Amino acid sequence: MGITWLPALALHTPHIASTRETTSRVVLRAAGIEAAMADGLALAGGSLGEAEVSLSLATGVYMGFLPGAEWTFHLVTFDGQFGLPIDVRWRNLEGRLSLVHLSGHFADGIDELDVMPEDGGAYSREWIALSGGVHLLPFAAGGELYPYAEVRYVHHIVDAEPSVGGAVGVNLDWRRPLGPYLGAHLSGAAEGAWRPTVAAEAGLQIAGARDLRVGLAVYSGDNDAGKFSGSDEQYIGLSVSFAPLLPAVPGGVR
């Protein structure tokens, strides 16, 4: 097995509709702005027979803003996440094993809220996640379907008991110079009594070194900001995001 240090491309295919993927995005909605700066860097890669393997560093910051007067915005929440995923790709199949840390924080804009969450204590999570998906062969008009699933074991260092969670979802895209895309994501966790959280996004993408996606984002379920976890959130917003260039999939559209 030969090892390549800092290979050009990571093997992981980002889940389009997941709000905590390593994808930079801004969502404009009536109640404020959701913004994320996130990316993954492949540290080392190699091959094992027909399979490709990589070790990456995945990091992200996820922020929530409230609009103020005269085009000002108050930063209310700030979540930081980093992980070390190991990715495997064999033909059209992908797998990922990752160790992840997430911590949630209030920012100074919290003073603009009239109602504070009942639980204002620390929010910190560490988990081991196993996920996998398959790139289905192109169909009419050159589209590609990518269903995926994830299970995770969550350890709470400071504020709760260990828990488990999971998610299923699908990406559907036509990775051409200009084409439509669609993503759906369903998740739940024992910590939240398995209340379902649903996220979806659809729009147009421009393929390039980093795909530019502009679409409509819909979210309903547990608030994804750590400090508001346990409270419901629903929104429809305009999403603008950037996804990394992905390596070619045998028989796929990339």
N, C-alpha and C positions, 0 to 999 in steps of 0.2 A: 504494500500500500504506500504510494507516494503521497507526500504531504505538500500542499501549496499554502504558503503563509499569505494572509490578506488576499484571498481570491477576489475577483472582481464582483461576483454576484452571490448573494445568499440564496439558499435553496427554498426557503419558506415562501408560500403564497399567502399574502395578507388576506384576512377575512374582511370583505368589503364593509359589511354592516356592523361589525363589532366596534363598540366605542372605545375599547382599550387595546386595539391593535397598534403595532408600531408603524403607524401611518400619520403624517402631518395633515391636519384638517381644521377648518373653521366652519361652524354651523351657526347661521344667523337665524334667530327665532324671536317670537314676540317677547318672551320673558328675559332675553339677554343673549349672550354669545357663549358658545362652547368652542374652545380652541385647544389644539394638541400639537405639540412638536415632538415627533417620535420617529425613530429610525432604527434599523438593524445593521450592524457591521460584521461581516464574516471575518473571523480571526484566522481560521485555518480550515482547509478543505482537502479532500482526497477521495479516492475511489476504492471500493471493496468489491471486486468482480464487476458486475453490471451496476451496482449501487454507488451512488454518490453520497458523501458524508461531509458535514460541515459543523464547526463550532462557532457560535456567534455571540456578540454582545448586543442586546436589545434594550434600548432606553427610551423613556418618554416622560413628558410633563403634560398634564391635563388640567386645563384651567377653566373656571367659570366666571363670567363677567356680568355685572348688572349695568344697564345703561343709566347715565346721569344726565345732567343738564348740559346743553351746548356741546354735544359730541364728546362728552367725557364718559369713561367706563370705569367701574369699580371692580377690582379683582377680589372675588369673594372666596373661591376655593382654589386650592393648588395641590394636586396629587402627583407624586413622583413615583416612577416605576422603573426597575431595571431587572434584567434577567440574563441567564446564560443558557441558551437553548442549543441542543444538539439536533440537527436535522438530517434526515435520511430520505433520499429519493431513489426509487427503483422503478424504472420504466415510467408508467403514469401514476404511480403511487407515491405519496408523501407521508412522512411521520416526523413528529417532533416531541422531544422530551426536554422540559425546561424547568429550571429552578428560578423563581421570580419573587421579588420583594415589591410591595406597594405600601406607601404611607400617604395618608390624607391630612390636609392642613387647612385651617382658615387663613385668609389673607386680610389685609386692613380694610377692604371693602365690606367685610361682614358687618361693620357698624351701620351700613345703609339698610340692612334688613330689619323689618319690624318684628319678625318672629324668629327666634333662635331654636335650633333643634334641641329636643329634650336631653339627648346625650351629647354633651360637648367635650367628652374626654378624648383620649388618644385613639387613633385609628391606624393600625399597622397589621399587615397581612404578609405571610410568606406561604408559597405553595409550590408543590410539584405537579406539573401538568403533563399529560400525555394526549397528544392529538394526532389525527390523521385524516387524509383526504385522498380523493382520486380525481385526476383530470380525465373526464370522459371525452371520447373522440369528437371532433368537430361535427356539427350537424348543419342543417340548411343555413345558407348565408355565412358560414364560417364561424359560428358561435362555439363557445366552449362552456361546459357545465362542470363546476367543481364543488361537489358536496363534501362536507367535513364534519367531524365530531371531536369533542374534547371531554376528558374527565380530569378532575383535579382534587388533590388532598390539600386542605388549607390549614395552616398552623397559625394560631393567634398568640403572639408573644406576650402582649400586654393587656388585652381587653376582652377575651372570650375563649371558649373551648374550641378544640379542633373541629373541622367541618369538612364536608365534601361538596362538590358542585360539578356541573357539567353544562355542555352546550352542543347544539347542532346547528348547522347552517348551510348556506349554498351561495356560491358566486356564479353569476352568469354574465359573460361579457363577449364582446366582439372586438378583440384587440387589433384594430385596424388604425390607420391614421386618424379616423374619426368614426366612432361607433357607439351604440348604446351599451349600458351595463345595468346590472341588477344584483342586489345582495340582500339576504335575509338571515337573521341570527336569532335563535331562541335559547335562553339560558335560565338557570335556576340553581339554588344552593340550599342545603339543609339549614344554613344559618338564617335564611329568609323564609323558612317553612316551605321551601320549594315554590314560592310564588313565581309564576313565569314572567320573564322580561323579554320583550319582543322589540327588535330593531330591524329596520329595513331602509334601503336606499336605492334610488333608481335615477338615471340621468344619462348624460353623454360624456365620453372620455376622448381625449386627444393623446395618442400614443407618442412617446418620445423617450428620452433618457430617463425621465420620470413621468409616468402617466398623470395627466391633469384630468380630474373628474369634477364635473359640476352637476349636481342633482338635488333631488328632494329627499330629505331624511325624516324618518318617522320613528318615534321611540315611545314605549309605554312599559312601565314596570318600576322596579326599584331604582331610586336615584343613583346614578353611577358615580357621583362625587362622594368620596369616602366619608366625609364628615356629615353627609346627609343620608348615608346608608340606612335603610329601614323605612324611608319615606317614599311615597309614590311620586312619579314624574311622568308626564306625557307632553310631547311636543311634536310639531311639524316645522321643519326649518329648511333653509337653503344651505346646502353643503358644498364646500369647495375643498378638494383634497388632492394630495400628491402621493402616488404610490411608486415604489422603486421598480426599476427595470428588472424583469425576471428572466432566469435562464430558460432556454427552449425546452419544451416538453415533447418527447417523441410522439409524432402524430398530432400534436396540438396546433394551436393557432399562433404560438409565439415563435 
